[in-house]
């Protein structure tokens, strides 16, 4: 397996951050729109929460790998 270089770690972290930001924007747009069904609002919120949890977990793994 290829070693994770600091450049690769930065790219992975940036990708993870962009994913979370896009979920936050999507969730904000859906919750402010009055014409969206409540079920879709809840699914968007669940997706955002999952993205946040995965972002936290991935960041911890990348940080731990970079520290070693």
MOSUL-V635389 format. One record per residue. RES is the residue in three letters. PHI is phi as a letter, one per 40 degrees, with the letter a starting at -180 (* if undefined). OMEGA is omega in whole degrees, 0 to 359 (NA if undefined). NEAR is the number of other ideal C-beta (glycine too) atoms within 8 Angstrom. Layout:
# MOSUL-V635389
res->RES phi->PHI omega->OMEGA near->NEAR
res->RES phi->PHI omega->OMEGA near->NEAR
This chain:
# MOSUL-V635389
res->UNK phi->* omega->180 near->2
res->UNK phi->c omega->177 near->3
res->UNK phi->c omega->177 near->4
res->UNK phi->c omega->176 near->9
res->UNK phi->c omega->178 near->6
res->UNK phi->d omega->179 near->6
res->UNK phi->c omega->178 near->6
res->UNK phi->c omega->179 near->8
res->UNK phi->c omega->178 near->12
res->UNK phi->c omega->179 near->8
res->UNK phi->c omega->179 near->8
res->UNK phi->c omega->180 near->11
res->UNK phi->c omega->178 near->11
res->UNK phi->c omega->178 near->8
res->UNK phi->c omega->179 near->8
res->UNK phi->c omega->180 near->13
res->UNK phi->c omega->179 near->9
res->UNK phi->c omega->179 near->8
res->UNK phi->d omega->180 near->10
res->UNK phi->c omega->180 near->12
res->UNK phi->c omega->178 near->8
res->UNK phi->c omega->176 near->8
res->UNK phi->c omega->178 near->13
res->UNK phi->c omega->179 near->9
res->UNK phi->c omega->179 near->8
res->UNK phi->d omega->181 near->11
res->UNK phi->c omega->178 near->12
res->UNK phi->c omega->179 near->8
res->UNK phi->c omega->182 near->8
res->UNK phi->c omega->183 near->11
res->UNK phi->c omega->179 near->10
res->UNK phi->c omega->180 near->5
res->UNK phi->c omega->182 near->7
res->UNK phi->c omega->185 near->3
res->UNK phi->c omega->181 near->3
res->UNK phi->c omega->180 near->9
res->UNK phi->c omega->180 near->5
res->UNK phi->d omega->180 near->6
res->UNK phi->c omega->180 near->6
res->UNK phi->c omega->177 near->9
res->UNK phi->c omega->180 near->11
res->UNK phi->c omega->178 near->8
res->UNK phi->c omega->178 near->8
res->UNK phi->c omega->179 near->13
res->UNK phi->c omega->177 near->10
res->UNK phi->c omega->177 near->8
res->UNK phi->c omega->179 near->11
res->UNK phi->c omega->179 near->13
res->UNK phi->c omega->178 near->8
res->UNK phi->c omega->178 near->8
res->UNK phi->c omega->179 near->11
res->UNK phi->c omega->179 near->10
res->UNK phi->c omega->178 near->8
res->UNK phi->c omega->177 near->9
res->UNK phi->c omega->179 near->12
res->UNK phi->c omega->180 near->8
res->UNK phi->c omega->180 near->8
res->UNK phi->c omega->178 near->11
res->UNK phi->c omega->180 near->10
res->UNK phi->c omega->179 near->8
res->UNK phi->c omega->179 near->8
res->UNK phi->c omega->180 near->13
res->UNK phi->c omega->180 near->8
res->UNK phi->c omega->178 near->8
res->UNK phi->c omega->181 near->9
res->UNK phi->c omega->181 near->9
res->UNK phi->c omega->183 near->5
res->UNK phi->c omega->NA near->4
